[in-house]
């Protein structure tokens, strides 16, 4: 197997770095964004710098899972859903056992709008992503998002789906979904949390 060296400029200071490094030796900034929380508190101009550095590196190696995952998180933070979605899909192709990739890909599908307003195929695709995430690792927040999608799309339209949102909500609570997780989810979705949900 051929080993490809990817050149990357540190988004913080511009130094030449390698993907093998987790942080820049000069400015100590992270080089690879591996979780959404990594970009969660970053200012948007800084996130944009990271996205630019990853775009440049991806021109050399478009199938690099680490870069696709990193740029997907940046695009999601920047609310560039049409760019984030294919980046998550490429990252999933290379790393299909990372539940968070499926979770955030599901979030991207709604582009900052309520599931109620989405076409059914979009909601079904998001539920399929979440089912994949749950097969990898049962997390309360995955169940909670599934419950919300089923409630907002199927429940409010009086459509039937099995299992219903109540079962997912119960699973989310039994797995310990926190109020903080829920607030962050709705902030990420860009929608108001339904009363009593």
C-alpha positions in Angstrom: 0.0 0.0 0.0 1.3 3.4 -1.0 1.8 5.9 1.8 0.9 9.5 0.8 2.3 12.5 2.6 -0.2 15.3 2.9 1.1 18.8 3.4 -1.0 21.0 5.6 -0.5 24.5 6.9 -1.4 25.1 10.5 -4.6 27.2 10.4 -3.4 29.0 13.5 0.1 30.2 12.5 0.6 28.9 8.9 3.6 26.6 9.7 4.1 23.5 7.6 2.8 20.5 9.5 1.9 16.9 8.9 -1.3 15.0 9.7 0.6 12.8 12.0 0.8 15.7 14.5 -2.3 16.4 16.6 -1.3 20.0 17.4 1.1 22.5 16.0 4.5 22.5 17.7 4.7 26.3 17.3 1.3 27.6 18.3 -0.1 24.5 20.1 -3.4 24.8 18.1 -5.1 21.5 17.2 -4.4 20.5 13.6 -7.1 17.8 13.1 -10.6 18.5 14.3 -11.8 15.1 15.5 -15.0 16.1 17.3 -17.7 18.8 16.8 -16.9 20.1 20.3 -13.4 21.0 19.0 -15.0 23.7 16.8 -18.0 24.4 19.0 -16.3 27.3 20.9 -14.2 28.5 18.0 -15.0 31.9 16.5 -16.3 31.6 12.9 -13.3 33.3 11.3 -11.0 30.8 12.9 -13.2 27.9 11.8 -13.1 29.3 8.3 -9.3 29.3 8.4 -9.4 25.6 9.4 -11.8 24.8 6.6 -9.5 26.6 4.1 -6.5 24.6 5.2 -8.4 21.4 5.0 -9.7 22.3 1.5 -6.2 22.8 0.3 -5.0 19.5 1.7 -8.0 17.7 0.3 -7.0 18.8 -3.2 -4.0 16.4 -2.8 -5.9 13.6 -1.1 -9.7 13.9 -1.6 -10.4 10.5 0.1 -8.6 11.3 3.4 -11.0 10.3 6.2 -9.4 12.6 8.8 -9.5 15.6 6.5 -13.1 14.9 5.4 -14.2 14.5 9.0 -12.4 17.7 10.0 -13.8 19.8 7.2 -17.3 18.3 7.7 -17.2 19.6 11.3 -16.0 23.0 10.1 -18.7 23.2 7.5 -21.4 22.2 10.0 -20.2 24.9 12.4 -20.3 27.4 9.5 -23.8 26.2 8.6 -22.7 25.2 5.1 -24.8 22.1 5.2 -24.6 21.4 1.4 -20.8 21.1 1.8 -20.8 19.4 5.2 -23.1 16.5 4.0 -20.9 15.1 1.3 -17.8 15.5 3.5 -19.5 13.5 6.2 -20.5 10.9 3.6 -16.9 10.6 2.4 -15.7 10.3 5.9 -18.3 7.5 6.6 -17.1 5.6 3.5 -13.6 5.5 5.0 -14.6 5.1 8.7 -18.0 3.4 8.8 -17.7 2.5 12.5 -17.8 6.1 13.9 -21.3 6.7 15.2 -20.8 10.4 15.5 -20.3 10.7 11.8 -23.8 9.3 11.1 -25.3 11.5 13.9 -23.9 14.7 12.4 -24.7 13.6 8.9 -28.3 13.3 10.1 -28.2 16.8 11.5 -26.9 18.2 8.2 -29.9 16.8 6.3 -32.3 19.4 7.8 -30.2 22.5 6.9 -31.3 24.4 10.0 -35.0 23.8 9.5 -37.5 21.7 11.4 -38.0 18.1 10.3 -41.7 18.9 9.9 -40.8 21.0 6.8 -38.5 18.4 5.2 -39.6 15.8 2.6 -40.2 12.4 4.0 -37.2 10.9 2.2 -35.0 13.3 4.1 -36.5 12.3 7.4 -36.2 8.6 6.5 -32.5 9.1 5.5 -31.8 10.8 8.8 -33.5 8.0 10.8 -31.4 5.5 8.8 -28.2 7.4 9.7 -29.3 7.3 13.4 -30.1 3.6 13.2 -26.5 3.0 11.9 -25.1 5.2 14.7 -27.1 3.3 17.3 -25.8 -0.1 15.9 -22.3 1.1 16.5 -22.8 2.7 19.9 -26.0 3.3 21.8 -25.9 6.9 23.0 -28.7 8.8 24.6 -28.4 11.8 22.2 -28.8 9.5 19.2 -32.0 8.2 20.6 -33.1 11.7 21.5 -32.6 13.0 18.0 -34.5 10.0 16.6 -37.3 10.7 19.0 -37.4 14.4 18.0 -37.4 13.6 14.3 -40.3 11.1 14.7 -42.2 13.5 16.9 -41.8 16.5 14.7 -42.4 14.9 11.4 -44.6 11.8 11.9 -46.3 12.7 15.2 -47.3 16.2 14.2 -48.6 15.0 10.9 -50.5 12.2 12.6 -48.6 9.6 10.6 -47.7 6.3 12.2 -44.2 4.9 12.6 -43.0 2.0 14.6 -41.3 2.2 17.0 -42.7 5.6 17.9 -40.9 8.5 19.3 -41.9 7.5 22.9 -39.7 4.5 22.8 -36.7 6.5 21.6 -37.3 9.1 24.2 -37.4 6.5 26.9 -34.2 4.9 25.6 -32.5 8.3 25.5 -33.4 8.9 29.1 -32.3 5.5 30.2 -28.9 6.0 28.5 -28.5 9.3 30.4 -29.0 12.0 27.9 -28.2 15.3 29.7 -30.0 18.6 29.5 -26.8 20.1 28.2 -26.7 17.6 25.4 -30.2 18.5 24.5 -29.6 22.2 24.5 -26.5 21.7 22.3 -28.5 19.5 19.9 -31.2 22.1 19.3 -28.6 24.8 18.9 -26.9 22.7 16.3 -30.2 22.0 14.6 -31.0 25.7 14.6 -34.6 25.1 15.7 -36.6 25.8 18.8 -37.1 22.9 21.3 -40.7 21.9 21.4 -42.4 22.6 24.7 -42.4 19.5 27.0 -39.9 17.6 24.8 
